[in-house]
Amino acid sequence: MMPNAAAAGIEAIRRDPNFPRLKSMVIDATGLAYYADKDAAFAERINRRLPFGSIATVGGYLAALEAEGPAGAEYQGLINELAVGETFFFRYIEQFDALRAVAIPECLRRNQSSRLLRIWSAGCSIGPEAYTLEILLKQHFASQLDGWQVHIVGTDINGAFLEQARRGAYGDWAVRGLSPETLDACFDRQDKLWSVKPKYRQWTSFMPFNLVDGSIPSYPHGIGHFDIILCRNVMIYFDEATRHRLLGNLHKALADGGWLVVGHAEAGPQMNELFIPVSVPGATLYRKQAEPAAPAMADRGTPPRPAAAPAPLLKSRRAAAPAPDAAPDPALRPAPRARKVTPAATPPAAPTPPDTAETNERSTVLEACLARVEANRLDPGAHYQLGLVEEELGVGDPVAAFKRALYLDPRFVLADYHLALAYWRRGRLVPAQRHFRNAREALEIRPDDEAVAEGGGLTVQELRGMLDLWLTGEEG
């Protein structure tokens, strides 16, 4: 189809009276509220699917999708068009460092009797995240895991992504940033692709799963009682109600004391309601507080699981148990990059009872931010940090805080980005798009590998990619 003909087809789809109903039905089934304000992008995806057999109209396509349901072949084909597959190995290395230094050692201690470790890569896309976990475990914890059962399951709604994940072969884009030593140790070169070595594919499997419609936990599918769940850069595409429900389900799918890892922009008030934040330099993990062991009931065949003490907020990696294999082989680590690390919040001076620890911690962090603003009224970073905390805790006026940061520094790109997210979560789509565009424009002349101020290690290239996803198909 010629460019002008394609544009005309997309515009005709947008104007079709059945288009709003079609878009609403698909968003309800997939949770992809990312497309709520992107008619052009959604219409472009529909245009790729038409004609569907003998069906060439939006009304006919809608009827066909309604008849087959989300599990149908064409519905899955459309989902494959809509889903976003941007990912790469060791993405956000600070989070993998935090898992290695804090979460994995805790899981090994907690599960010493069962000798079972279960990890879920939820929304795994084409698979690099899941394989990265196996590489990390086998390089740094091989001796501790000898004789253990280790299961890493990657799930996604996109069948085409899962097929590529199972093949385990990737182009240069997915392995960018890895050192030549890492590539040689972990991959086999096959023509123009990098294939994950068989030794790093033994614990990892992939299966389709819909995070929006799927029952969680789903023990028949093996979805439940995980020690670690990674669900990164997935929830930013969901509306607030879907995000709220999914977080509750992920909490249920974790074992007591289990760990959740989310993307940079996905923390919110509900995170601190459900999880204990554990901060290390450059990253924050979220831990499910263990419930007290219940008294023995009629079913005495299942022993109660031991309760684990809640993890304190860590000031530095030395506050946790040292990572095993203190001198790891640098060949299996990504090439180092200069990064700006955001200091972790200071923990309470003394242990606090579990029923009040979270409330006191939240108050302490908020009061510290307010004090910093009071002492540094002209510091845009102080207002930005206050906005982040207010947004996460669901208090105050984070929109106003981000605006003050931008007033003091109009080129403060993360203030624009988080102001856009705050507007989007409140249903204010036009100002959200404006600030996403402002943030992208502020990055235009900056080098890809530059660390973004206040970004906790986020690079210009990574933030630009996130912004491009939000602005694809934006409406005028």
C-alpha positions in Angstrom: 0.0 0.0 0.0 1.4 3.4 -1.0 2.0 5.9 1.9 -1.0 8.2 0.9 -3.3 5.2 0.6 -2.2 3.9 4.0 -2.8 7.3 5.6 -6.2 7.4 4.0 -7.0 3.9 5.3 -6.0 4.8 8.8 -8.1 8.0 8.8 -11.1 6.1 7.5 -10.7 3.6 10.3 -10.5 6.4 12.9 -13.7 7.9 11.6 -15.7 4.6 11.4 -18.6 4.7 14.0 -17.5 1.2 15.1 -14.0 2.3 15.9 -14.6 3.6 19.5 -16.3 0.3 20.4 -13.6 -1.8 18.9 -10.9 0.1 20.8 -12.8 0.0 24.1 -13.3 -3.8 23.7 -9.6 -4.5 23.1 -8.4 -2.2 25.9 -10.8 -3.9 28.3 -9.5 -7.3 27.3 -5.8 -6.4 27.4 -5.5 -3.6 29.9 -3.5 -1.6 27.3 -4.8 1.8 28.4 -1.7 3.2 26.7 -3.9 3.5 23.6 -6.7 5.4 25.3 -5.5 8.7 23.9 -3.8 7.4 20.8 -6.5 6.8 18.1 -4.0 7.2 15.3 -1.6 4.5 16.7 -4.5 2.1 17.4 -6.1 2.7 13.9 -2.7 2.1 12.3 -2.5 -1.3 14.0 -6.0 -2.2 12.9 -5.1 -1.1 9.3 -2.3 -3.7 9.4 -4.9 -6.5 10.1 -7.3 -5.5 7.4 -8.5 -7.1 5.2 -8.9 -10.1 7.5 -9.9 -12.8 5.1 -13.0 -11.5 3.4 -13.6 -8.9 6.1 -12.6 -5.3 5.1 -14.7 -3.1 7.4 -14.2 -2.1 11.0 -17.7 -3.3 11.9 -17.0 -6.8 10.4 -13.7 -7.0 12.1 -15.3 -6.1 15.5 -17.9 -8.8 15.0 -15.2 -11.3 14.1 -13.2 -10.5 17.2 -16.3 -10.6 19.4 -17.1 -14.1 18.0 -13.7 -15.6 18.7 -12.8 -13.9 22.0 -9.4 -12.9 23.3 -8.1 -16.5 22.9 -8.8 -16.6 19.2 -6.1 -16.6 16.5 -7.0 -13.1 15.1 -7.4 -11.6 18.5 -3.9 -12.8 19.4 -2.6 -11.5 16.1 -3.9 -8.0 16.9 -2.5 -8.2 20.4 0.9 -9.1 18.8 0.6 -5.8 16.9 -0.3 -3.8 20.0 2.2 -5.1 22.5 5.6 -3.4 23.0 8.7 -5.6 22.8 11.5 -3.2 23.7 14.0 -4.9 26.0 17.6 -6.0 26.3 19.9 -8.0 28.5 20.8 -6.6 31.9 18.4 -3.7 31.5 18.7 -1.5 34.5 21.8 -3.2 35.9 21.2 -1.6 39.4 18.1 -3.7 39.9 20.0 -6.9 39.1 22.8 -5.7 41.4 20.2 -5.3 44.1 18.8 -8.8 43.5 22.3 -10.2 43.7 23.3 -8.3 46.9 20.0 -8.4 48.8 17.1 -10.5 47.5 18.7 -13.7 46.2 20.8 -14.3 49.4 17.7 -13.8 51.5 15.7 -16.3 49.3 18.5 -18.9 49.7 18.5 -18.6 53.5 14.7 -18.7 53.7 14.4 -21.7 51.4 17.3 -23.7 52.7 15.0 -26.5 53.8 12.9 -26.8 50.6 15.9 -26.1 48.2 13.4 -24.6 45.8 13.7 -21.2 44.1 10.9 -19.8 41.9 11.1 -16.6 39.8 8.6 -15.0 37.5 9.4 -12.6 34.6 5.9 -11.2 34.1 5.5 -9.4 30.7 8.8 -11.0 29.6 8.5 -9.8 26.0 11.2 -11.6 23.9 13.0 -13.1 26.9 16.2 -11.2 27.7 15.1 -10.5 31.3 14.5 -14.2 32.1 17.8 -15.3 30.6 19.6 -12.5 32.4 18.3 -14.0 35.7 19.6 -17.5 34.9 23.0 -16.0 33.9 23.1 -14.0 37.2 22.2 -17.1 39.3 24.7 -19.4 37.6 27.6 -17.0 37.8 27.2 -15.8 41.3 25.3 -18.5 43.2 26.2 -21.8 41.4 27.7 -23.5 44.5 24.8 -22.4 46.8 22.2 -23.7 44.3 23.8 -27.1 43.7 21.1 -29.7 44.3 18.3 -27.1 44.2 15.3 -26.9 41.9 15.3 -23.6 40.2 12.4 -22.4 38.0 12.4 -19.2 36.0 9.2 -18.7 34.1 8.6 -15.9 31.6 5.1 -15.0 30.5 3.7 -12.6 27.9 0.4 -12.0 26.1 2.2 -11.8 22.8 2.7 -15.2 21.2 5.2 -14.0 18.6 7.4 -12.6 21.4 7.3 -15.9 23.2 8.3 -17.8 20.1 11.4 -15.6 19.8 12.1 -16.0 23.6 12.1 -19.8 23.2 14.5 -19.6 20.3 16.8 -17.5 22.5 18.5 -15.8 19.5 18.8 -12.0 19.4 20.2 -9.2 17.2 22.7 -6.6 18.3 20.1 -4.3 19.7 19.2 -6.8 22.5 22.8 -7.3 23.6 23.9 -3.6 23.4 26.0 -2.5 26.3 27.4 -6.0 27.0 31.2 -6.4 27.0 32.9 -8.6 24.4 33.8 -10.9 27.3 30.2 -11.3 28.3 29.1 -12.0 24.8 31.7 -14.7 24.4 30.9 -16.3 27.7 27.1 -16.3 27.4 26.2 -16.4 23.7 27.0 -18.3 20.5 27.3 -16.3 17.3 25.0 -17.6 14.7 25.1 -15.6 11.4 23.9 -12.2 12.5 22.3 -13.3 15.8 23.5 -13.9 19.3 22.1 -17.2 20.7 22.0 -17.8 24.5 24.3 -20.7 25.3 22.5 -23.9 26.3 24.0 -23.8 29.9 22.0 -20.6 30.5 18.7 -21.9 29.2 18.2 -25.0 31.5 16.1 -23.3 34.2 14.1 -20.9 32.0 10.8 -21.6 30.3 8.1 -19.5 28.6 4.3 -19.6 28.4 1.4 -17.3 27.4 -0.4 -15.5 30.2 -2.7 -12.5 30.3 -1.9 -10.4 33.3 -5.2 -8.6 33.0 -7.6 -11.4 32.5 -5.6 -14.3 33.9 -6.4 -15.6 37.4 -3.5 -14.8 39.7 -2.4 -16.9 41.5 -3.1 -19.7 39.0 -1.6 -22.8 40.4 -2.6 -25.1 37.4 -0.4 -22.8 35.3 2.4 -22.7 37.9 1.7 -19.0 38.6 2.0 -18.6 42.3 4.2 -18.9 45.4 7.2 -17.1 43.7 10.2 -15.9 45.6 10.9 -13.1 43.1 8.6 -11.4 40.6 9.9 -9.0 38.0 7.1 -6.9 36.4 9.0 -4.0 34.8 7.7 -1.4 32.4 4.4 -3.3 32.1 2.1 -1.4 34.4 2.8 2.0 32.8 0.6 0.9 29.9 -2.4 0.1 32.2 -5.0 2.4 33.6 -5.1 3.0 37.4 -7.8 0.5 38.1 -6.0 -2.3 36.2 -2.7 -1.4 37.8 -4.2 -1.5 41.2 -5.8 -4.9 40.7 -2.6 -6.3 39.2 -0.4 -5.2 42.1 -2.8 -6.9 44.5 -2.6 -10.1 42.4 1.2 -9.9 42.2 1.2 -9.6 46.0 -0.9 -12.8 46.3 1.4 -14.6 43.8 4.5 -14.0 46.0 5.6 -16.3 48.8 5.7 -14.7 52.3 8.8 -12.6 52.3 9.0 -12.6 48.5 10.4 -9.7 46.4 8.8 -7.6 43.6 10.8 -5.6 41.1 9.0 -2.9 39.1 10.1 -0.2 36.6 11.4 3.2 37.5 8.0 4.9 36.8 5.7 2.3 38.3 5.9 3.0 42.0 2.8 4.5 43.5 0.8 4.8 46.7 -0.3 1.1 46.6 3.3 -0.1 46.6 3.8 1.0 50.1 0.4 -0.2 51.2 1.2 -3.8 50.1 5.0 -4.0 50.3 8.0 -3.0 52.4 10.4 -0.8 50.2 14.0 -1.9 50.5 16.4 0.7 49.1 19.9 0.1 47.9 22.1 2.5 45.9 20.4 3.1 42.6 17.3 0.8 43.1 14.4 0.0 45.3 13.0 -3.5 45.7 9.6 -4.3 47.3 9.2 -7.1 49.8 6.0 -8.9 50.8 5.8 -8.9 54.6 5.4 -12.3 56.0 2.1 -13.1 57.7 2.2 -14.7 61.1 2.0 -18.5 60.9 -1.6 -19.6 61.3 -2.6 -22.2 63.9 -2.7 -25.8 62.7 -6.1 -26.6 61.1 -7.9 -29.7 60.1 -5.5 -30.3 57.2 -2.4 -31.2 59.1 -0.6 -32.5 56.1 0.5 -29.0 55.0 2.9 -27.5 57.6 2.6 -23.7 58.1 5.3 -21.6 56.3 7.7 -19.9 58.6 7.2 -16.1 59.0 10.1 -14.0 57.9 11.0 -10.7 59.6 10.3 -7.6 57.5 13.3 -6.2 55.8 14.5 -2.8 56.9 15.1 0.0 54.5 18.8 -0.4 53.6 21.1 2.6 53.5 23.8 0.8 51.6 24.6 -2.5 50.1 26.8 -3.2 53.1 23.7 -3.2 55.3 22.7 -6.5 53.7 24.4 -9.8 53.9 27.4 -9.8 51.6 26.8 -11.3 48.2 28.2 -14.8 47.6 31.4 -15.1 45.5 32.7 -11.7 46.4 35.0 -11.6 43.5 32.8 -12.5 40.5 34.2 -13.0 37.0 33.9 -9.6 35.4 33.4 -11.3 32.0 29.8 -12.0 32.9 29.0 -8.5 33.8 27.8 -5.8 31.4 30.3 -3.2 30.4 30.3 -0.5 33.1 28.6 2.9 32.5 28.9 6.1 34.4 25.8 6.5 36.5 24.4 9.0 39.0 23.1 7.2 42.0 20.2 8.6 44.1 21.0 8.2 47.8 18.7 5.8 49.6 16.4 7.1 52.3 17.8 6.9 55.9 16.2 4.1 57.9 14.8 4.6 61.4 17.5 4.5 64.1 15.9 1.6 66.0 13.7 -1.4 65.0 10.0 -0.5 64.9 7.2 -2.9 65.5 5.8 -4.3 62.3 2.4 -2.8 62.7 3.8 0.8 62.8 7.1 0.5 60.9 5.7 1.3 57.5 3.7 4.3 58.7 6.6 5.8 60.6 8.9 5.2 57.7 6.6 6.9 55.2 6.2 9.9 57.6 10.0 10.1 58.1 10.7 10.2 54.3 7.9 12.7 53.7 9.1 14.9 56.5 12.7 14.8 55.3 11.5 15.9 51.8 9.5 18.8 53.2 12.4 19.9 55.4 14.7 19.8 52.4 12.2 22.0 50.4 11.9 24.4 53.3 15.7 24.7 53.6 16.3 24.9 49.8 13.3 26.6 48.2 15.2 27.4 45.0 16.5 23.8 44.6 14.5 22.1 41.8 15.7 18.7 42.9 14.2 19.2 46.3 10.7 19.9 44.8 11.1 17.0 42.4 11.9 14.5 45.1 9.0 15.8 47.1 6.7 15.2 44.1 7.9 11.6 43.8 7.3 10.9 47.4 3.9 12.6 47.4 2.9 10.6 44.3 4.1 7.4 45.8 2.3 7.9 49.1 -0.9 9.5 47.7 -0.6 12.7 49.7 -0.1 16.4 49.0 0.0 17.8 45.5 2.7 16.1 43.4 1.6 17.9 40.3 2.4 21.2 42.0 5.7 19.9 43.2 6.8 18.9 39.7 5.6 22.2 38.3 7.8 24.1 40.9 10.8 22.0 39.9 10.2 22.9 36.2 9.7 26.6 37.1 13.1 26.6 38.8 14.7 24.5 36.0 12.8 24.4 32.7 15.1 21.8 31.3 14.6 19.4 34.2 13.7 16.4 32.0 12.5 14.0 34.6 10.3 16.6 36.2 8.6 16.9 32.8 8.4 13.1 32.5 6.9 12.5 36.0 4.5 15.5 35.6 3.3 13.9 32.4 2.8 10.6 34.2 0.9 12.3 37.0 -1.4 14.0 34.6 -1.9 10.7 32.7 -2.9 8.8 35.9 -5.4 11.5 36.6 -7.0 11.3 33.1 -5.6 14.6 31.9 -4.3 13.4 28.6 -3.6 16.7 26.8 -1.2 18.1 29.3 0.3 14.7 29.8 1.2 14.6 26.1 2.5 18.1 26.2 5.0 17.3 29.0 6.0 14.0 27.4 6.9 16.1 24.3 8.7 18.7 26.4 10.8 15.9 27.9 11.7 14.4 24.6 12.7 17.8 23.1 15.0 18.4 26.1 16.9 15.2 25.2 17.4 15.9 21.6 21.0 17.2 21.7 22.2 15.1 24.7 24.4 12.1 24.2 22.8 8.6 24.5 25.0 7.4 27.3 24.7 10.5 29.5 23.1 9.7 32.9 19.9 11.6 33.5 20.0 13.9 36.6 18.0 12.4 39.5 17.4 9.2 37.4 19.1 6.7 39.6 21.2 5.4 36.7 18.7 6.0 33.8 20.5 7.0 30.6 19.3 9.5 28.0 18.9 6.7 25.5 16.7 4.7 27.8 14.5 7.6 28.8 14.3 8.7 25.1 13.0 5.2 24.3 10.4 5.3 27.1 9.2 8.7 25.8 9.0 7.5 22.2 6.7 4.7 23.3 4.4 7.2 25.0 4.4 9.5 22.0 4.0 7.0 19.2 0.7 7.9 17.5 0.0 10.9 19.7 -3.0 12.9 18.9 -2.8 16.5 18.0 
